[in-house]
């Protein structure tokens, strides 16, 4: 874990984690790299390469020990650290994320949902009651969450992020339809753009159409 | 565009596209690779490398022509092809995606929203009225959409995808909290898992904490 791991390996790790978790839930204790490769639709050599970045977990002729692999990926991704998160913004995007994300099974805990709209105060979302944004400063100082999930309007995103940084939050997951970046070196932001996935799909259609043209 | 482009470059292209679009909207006609690099928070050499995969668009000492760069990326991603999409599933996730995605400015057209819940029929989502899932076969045969966005319950995802493949759909954007893959070579699926972004953020926090430990 000492050397810098490439961004594409990091991008693939959550997917490994989801598959390994499912395989474990299915009661399987050990899997060959060939079988894992078939299930994940990734070449066996890619899997070996990716996992080798972190020291490798497989044994020749034995395959991967699922439990060990899972707990290793958990450590790499920090899912064993019990990080807590707050959600700011309980509009469509925020509610969808809060309701559908399996926080606990991914090693996180959502500890509060905030919105600046007084009409939303006290409304239930999943297991949470929306709190007023005016309570957020005190909440953060008392509960010290590691992450804030931003699902606020585009125009408010930067202001909210700067305010929360002032209260001590240093990691943001940003669903606010704008790209946030902060000059501060110790602040980490993961920007999520749902429409990017649409563009990637489009690229794949083009690629397929081009290939079909060549073949015909 | 003949050679195979790496997945990581493809993953970065939508982000390039968003930035270039914003820069164009700001009235800028030409940008140095240094300035583009500063705005995007990516090294200038990374940008050069990525864009060179598609033949390169910059000129030494001149920088990038924004309009040309934008239309080139549009061609690569197929955003100039007028692809149309239907959305299946008008729950939280589906509605959020339909309302918040700027389809048109990304070169797509959302032409129909379907749900199997009779209570949702006729309900307005953005500019659309939800249609009954029972109308989907005829709608597809008449309108021939290129893509289907799946935001259905996990358990229904595979069945719906198989049914739509039968009606001629060959590209899926899957928000159904399960990983879909199809044996058919001519079917393309882009699986989106929102919780993956949470795990990536977590990794970055771990990385930062490790670095801080080393420095202190």
Interface residues (C-beta under 8 A of the other chain):
Chain A: X1 X7 X8 X10 X11 X13 X14 X15 X17 X18 X19 X41 X76 X77 X78 X79 X81 X83 X85 X92 X93 X95 X96 X97 X99 X100 X101 X102 X103 X106 X107 X108 X146 X147 X149 X170 X171 X172 X173 X177 X179 X181 X186 X188 X190 X192 X193 X194 X195 X196 X197 X198 X199 X200 X201 X202 X203 X204 X205 X206 X208 X210 X212
Chain B: X1 X7 X8 X10 X11 X13 X14 X15 X17 X18 X19 X41 X76 X77 X78 X79 X81 X83 X85 X92 X93 X95 X96 X97 X99 X100 X101 X102 X103 X106 X107 X108 X146 X147 X149 X170 X171 X172 X173 X177 X179 X181 X186 X188 X190 X192 X193 X194 X195 X196 X197 X198 X199 X200 X201 X202 X203 X204 X205 X206 X208 X210 X212
